Amino acid sequence: MAGIEDVARLAGVSTATVSRALSGNAHVSEGTRARVAEAASTLGYVVSSYASSLASGRTKNVGAVVPHLNRWFFCSVIEGAERALLRRGYDLTLYNLSGSGDERRTVFENHLLRQRVDAVIAVSLELTDDEVGRLLRIGKPLVGVGGPLRGVPSLTIDDVAVAELATAHLIALGHRRIGHIGGSHEFDLDFHIPTNRRLGYERALASAGIPAEDALYRKADFTIAGGYGAAKQLLGAPHDRPTAIFAASDEMAIGSILAARDLGLTVPGDVSVIGIDDHDLSDFFGLSTVAQFPDRQGEQAVELLMRSLQPSPQPSSSTKAEAATMSVSADDAATIPVPYELIVRSSTAVPPAH
């Protein structure tokens, strides 16, 4: 089996240069990196991850903590992060915290603190100051996705704004009786997403001079089945039903479309429906939505981590300026807004004429 000395000899460089070129952790010219990679490929040389971790102090592994694995948003963030990590030669270890509080304590007090991961991505988890501090004190970079974390760069969507945009779309079409399906109490614990999306819904109504009615609000669990049940309640009264529904997630919006059809209603002829996410099934159902691109959020989280794990030795002026906007103090989090976009499909239209 070829060794690092063989690769160095074939590439005409030192073994130290081979190590730097193949690790991706240090500055090597692109020409030298390509020459070393070609020599390694010719000889069938593969870097030993164990030896590399001993030499560099890095595991080339990033941990990701999520509250659930059975939600499309979380899975999409992880898929985006994993793609970005694989391109950089990193592995990903996933920690699902859907169990008890003891499980979460074990992950943060043991698994993440051992030399198992180089950095951590926290997805839609409102970490405590102690959980954040434990990681930062031992030099493990941390990035949040889905809400602001104190003292940590965090990718955050404006949940009030996206809900206001979705509701405003229905109002612009002429709807005045708009139902809202939000999240139940168990989903309001981290970053208060259901509350913020309800606030955005009510803000859009208020801007249009439309009073918010409790009778037009239902709670669900961010699933298709939950949205189906909530929509059946909203649409069950034939003389007092809403002409449109804004659901706080696409899965609940899809459930609303199915409920309307089972009640003999057409979408959007009898009721318009809009959600938030741009779920993989949204196009299939013709669902209007506000896209938040979770896979891109996963990729961007990795890019932020790499600035700490693989700092550029000679950053350009633009990179320096960019890094300055990302810097954080111990007391303040750098909240990085993520893009969103209204996507209009066939599930929304002008309200039915009476």
Secondary structure, DSSP 8 states (H G I E B T S, - for coil): ---HHHHHHHHTS-HHHHHHHHHSSS---HHHHHHHHHHHHHHT----HHHHHHHHS--SEEEEEES-SSSHHHHHHHHHHHHHHHHTT-EEEEEE--S-HHHHHHIIIIITTSTT-SEEEEES----HHHHHHHHHTT--EEEESS-BTTB-EEE--HHHHHHHHHHHHHHTT--SEEEEEE-GGGSSSTTHHHHHHHHHHHHHHHTT----GGGEEEE-SSHHHHHHHHHHHH--TTT--SEEEESSHHHHHHHHHHHHHTT--TTTT-EEEEEE--TTTTTTT-EEEE--HHHHHHHHHHHHHHHHS--SS--HHHHHHHHHH---SS---EEE---EEE--TT--S----
